[in-house]
């Protein structure tokens, strides 16, 4: 990758942030929102930046603690708000617009904070790579004028990882994040019990040194996705994993032979070769 091009994109990002003046950043603790927070702090000063994390049913407790650690490390103003996604009309039904309902609910909770504290813009960690997939949350952002400065600066995941590493962010190579609800097959009702099962199952598998893992729920089936290079490791512990996941009340535990793929549940939405939106 052309490092000079990446630096030019970062310069464009800084110009965008300067125009925004004072920003609230929806902060998940992933590399994208962490990098955005770091650059915003450097560009605008911490008095003009607020990181906000929503503590909700689909956000793993371990990730909530990680947001606290990262914000403290960056010396960033950080506020945690309570949010119940399952209380949002339409969310628990888990149709193809689940992410729309979620993001709409989140942004609606952030706007009063924006007005109360005198900030100018709501932002989130949207990147260039996100624009080509089924992303109902982007629609919610557009409707509510919530901006994605990284995408506006044409920054990809590779760009961000390069700069995050160079800027000394210790999560520069952190595996991609997604809410726990994304593990549940579309059309299957989302419940707190299912979200807890997914989190417990994934945390257990990570104990074997597997960093990127998804446990997808298809009714009574747990479909485990890991990177192809980790499949042998997964099979080395197949008995322990099978036993543990069945204690969580899964009847069958399988490994996806194609391996981990971000947004793999979206294949369920394809009809006549097109993704529903």
N, C-alpha and C positions, 0 to 999 in steps of 0.2 A: 504494500500500500504506500502511496505517495504521502510521506510525512508532511511535506509542505502544504499539500491540499488540505490535510486534516487541520493544520494550524490556521489556514485561511478560513476554514469553516468555524473554528473556535473564535476567531476574530469577529466573524459575522454574528455568532452567538452573543458575544459581549456587546456588540452594537445594538442588537435586538433588546437585550436586557437594559441597557442604558436608556433606550426609548421607553421601556416599561416603567422605569423609575423605582417603584416599590412593588415587590412581588410576594405572593404566598405560593409556596410550592407544595403540592400534594406529594408527600414523602413516604415512599414504601421501604426504603433501605436497599433497593436494588442498585446496580451500578449506574443506571441511567439517571434516576432521580438524585443519587448521591453526587454524581458528576455535575449535574445541573445546579445543585445546592452549592457545591464547592466554587464553581465559576461565578455564580450569583453573589456569593459572599465576597469574593475577591473583587468583583466589578462594582458592586453597589454598596458594600459595607453591611455589616450585620444589622445595623439599625433599620435597613430597608428590605430585609429578607426575613420571612417566617416560614419554617418548615412545619407542616401539619400532617399528622398521621392519624388515620381513622382506625380505632380499635374495634373490630367487628368479628362476627362469627366465622368469617371465611379467611381471616388473617391469622396465621399461626402465631401462638404466644412467643415462640422463639424469635420470630421475625420482629415482633413488637419490641422485644428487648434489644434486638440488633439496631433498630432505628434510634433508640435511646443512646446506645453506645456510639453510633456514628455521629449523631448530632453533637454529643459531648466532645468527641474527638475533633470535630470541625469547629467547635465553639459557636454553633449555630443556635439561634433562638428556635425553640421546638415546642410545639403544643400538641397534645394528644386529645382527640375528641372521641366520644363514645358514639357508635353508630350501629344500628341493627339492620342489616341488609334483609333479613328474613321478614322484617316488618314493612318493607317497601312493597307496595302493590305490584304484582306481576313477577316479582323476583323468584320466589320459591317455586313457582310453576316451571321455571327452568326451560323456557322456550328459546328460540334463537336470538331474542332481544334481551336476554338476562343482563348482559353487560351494559346495555343502554339504561335499564332501570337502576342498576348499581351506580354508575357514574352520575346519572341525573340526580339520584338521591345524595351522593357525596357532594356534588357541586352546590346543590341547594343548601346543604349544611354549612358549606364554606363561605357562601356569599355574605351572610350576616357578620361573620368574623372579619371579612374584608372591609365591610363598611364600618364596623366597630373600631377597628384598629387603624383605619385610614390608609389601606393599601390600594394600589391601582389595578393590579391584575392577578387573576388566578392562573396558575400554570401547572402542568403535569409532565411526566417524563415520556411523552410521545416521541418516537424516533422515526427516521425515514423508513426503516424496515417494517414498521407497523402499518404502513399505509396501503399495503397490497392484500392484506388478509381480511377475514370477516371481523370487523372491529366496530360493533354497535356503540361502544363507548366513545368513539371519535365523533359519532353523530351527536351524542349528548353534549360533548364539549363544544362543538360548533354552534349548537342551538343556544348554549349559555355563554358564548364568547369566552370560553376558557382556552388558553393558548398553550401550544406545545413548542417552546423555543428551540428545542433540539431538532425537531423535524423541520421547523422554519429555516434553520441554518443548514439543512440537508445533511445532518449528521447521522451516520449509520452506527450499528452496534460496534463494528470494528473500529471506527473513528473514536468512539467513546472509550472503549477498552484501552486503546493506545494512549490517549491523553490521561485517562484515569490513572494508569500505571505511572506515567511520567510525572503526574502531579502528586504521587505518593499515596493514592487512595488504596487502602488495604483490601478493598473488596473489588478491585478492578477485574478480577477473573471469576467473580461469583457467578454461579449458574443462574440462568434466567428464572425469574419469579413469575408466579401466576396465582390467583386466589384459589383457595381450596375448592370452591364451587365449580371451577373449570374441570375438575376431575370426574364430575357426575354427568352421566350421559344425558343429552338433551331430552326433555320430556319426562325425565324421572325427577320426582319432587325432591327438593333440597331440604334437608333437616339438619338440626344441630348434631344429632347422632351420627349421620353420615359424614359430616365435616370432621368430627372428632376421630372417626375411624380412619379416614384418609390421612390425617395428620399423624396419628399414632403409627400407622403402617409405614409411611414414608420415613418418619424419624427412626423407626426400627431398622429399615433397610440401609439408611445412611450410616448406621453403626459399623457396617462392614466396609467402610471407606468409599462407598459409592456416592458421589456428590450430586449428580443430576438424576433424579428419579421422579416418576409420576405413578401414582396408583390410581388408575381410572376405574370408576364403579359402573358396572353394567348389571343392575339389579343385584344378584347374589354372586356375581363374578368380579374378581379383582384382576384387572389387566395391568401388569407392571411394565412400565417403559423405562429403560436405562439406555445410555449411550452404547452403541455396538461394542466398543472396547471394554465395557464393563459387564457384558453378558456372561462371560466365563466366570467372573467373580460372583455374579448373582447365582449362577448354577452351583458354584462351590458351596453355597449356603442355602440351597433350595429347600432342604428339609426344615431348617430352623425358620426360614421365611414362611414356608407353607404352614407350618404349625402355628406360628404367631398370628398370621393373618386369619387363619380359621378360628382362632380364639376370639378374634374381633367379629366373628359371625359371618365371614365370607364362606360360601360353600365350595367355590372353585377359585384357585389362584393360578394365573397364567402369565407367561412372558410374551410381550409383543415382539415378534421376530424382526420387525423393521426397526425396532429400537425407538428411542425418545424422539418425538417430533412435537415442537411447540404448536399448540392449537389442534392437535390431532382429532379432537372431538368434532371439529368443524366439518370433517368429511361426512358426518351424519346429516349435514344440512344440504348436501349436494343433490340437486334434481336437474335432470336433463343437462348435466355438465356445468351448471352454474350454482354458485353459493347464494343462498337466500340472504337478503339484507333488509 
